[in-house]
Amino acid sequence: MTLRLQWWHIAVPVLILVLGGLSFWYLNRNTDEAEIRLTLKQLCSVGSKAESESAAAGAIKLQRSNELFTDPCRLDFRHSMFQGDFSVSEIAANIARFRMLFQTVQIEIRDLHITVTPPDGAQVYFTGLLDGVARNGEQVGEVRDLFCKLKKVDGKWRISEMNIREVLEK
């Protein structure tokens, strides 16, 4: 008894493999929106501080801030520490000073609305949440509507501007 293969015995499994591979690629590709979300997630990580965090771990986080901002970058959080045009090293120094104000601090981003403007621009509206314990033991909780512009530099999305968003009263 001989087994005779038809052309479709080979074509169907190959077609299934090709479609599966294309589906996997499509679902796992790095879209601009996904890369922007990652950049903002890294910013939250750099600004956050756990109680058990060592000085060395904090220094490593601050080094990562160099990859998150354009040079210069415009910031306006209505506080002198974060208002004006800053170099990447000035931003890292300000983040370090900010982190020193807290025993612990957690920064999160919610409600992201991303608009990519090809080839290398993006605008993001989101809500920023800050929850922490100051050095004096005081609980701190802040919620702000924020606006952010990003620019793609050397294939990476970097923050070029960030400020508190003006929201009109209803």
Sequence and secondary structure as in RCSB ss.txt:
>XXXX:A:sequence
MTLRLQWWHIAVPVLILVLGGLSFWYLNRNTDEAEIRLTLKQLCSVGSKAESESAAAGAIKLQRSNELFTDPCRL
DFRHSMFQGDFSVSEIAANIARFRMLFQTVQIEIRDLHITVTPPDGAQVYFTGLLDGVARNGEQVGEVRDLFCKL
KKVDGKWRISEMNIREVLEK
>XXXX:A:secstr
      HHHHHHHHHHHHHHHHHHHHHH   HHHHHHHHHHHHHHHH B TT  HHHHHHHHHHGGGTEEEEEEE
ESSSGGGEEEE HHHHHHHHHHHHHTEEEEEEEEEEEEEEEETTTEEEEEEEEEEEEEETTS EEEEEEEEEEEE
EEETTEEEEEEEEE      
